[in-house]
């Protein structure tokens, strides 16, 4: 059980480990309360952005110098995933886009997230947003997946196009 979440947010009693849904989970020690911390993943949207003949990858602030990934961000409450991915495209790169298709949905256990990834065609001139250090253009023929997170979407995108996986 995480040290960051040791007490019940409903009644303040200590949390203990109890089996719910077939797995041990933090739960309130007070039987009358019934609180269980389910640990549901946070929804994230991601875009494989085609801009002209290239795919755009982004580097977030504080990321290692050579680490680039997909445009991505948290889905807002009551927001459709398709709208959320286009919002992230505008916020991060200042581009307008059109969703081509859903690429897939991917678990990212390391961050307790579920990633909903789309193929997006973008237009306009790139303007790097506040959350980014920069971006790079990668010709589709040189795009390669990475073995975690949004890289799984890149692998499926390439496989659907008959490319390298």
Secondary structure as GFF3:
##gff-version 3
##sequence-region A 1 165
A	DSSP	beta_strand	15	20	.	.	.	ID=ss1
A	DSSP	beta_strand	23	28	.	.	.	ID=ss2
A	DSSP	beta_strand	42	51	.	.	.	ID=ss3
A	DSSP	beta_strand	54	60	.	.	.	ID=ss4
A	DSSP	beta_strand	71	74	.	.	.	ID=ss5
A	DSSP	alpha_helix	81	93	.	.	.	ID=ss6
A	DSSP	beta_strand	96	108	.	.	.	ID=ss7
A	DSSP	three_ten_helix	109	111	.	.	.	ID=ss8
A	DSSP	beta_strand	113	123	.	.	.	ID=ss9
A	DSSP	beta_strand	132	139	.	.	.	ID=ss10
A	DSSP	three_ten_helix	140	142	.	.	.	ID=ss11
A	DSSP	alpha_helix	151	160	.	.	.	ID=ss12
###
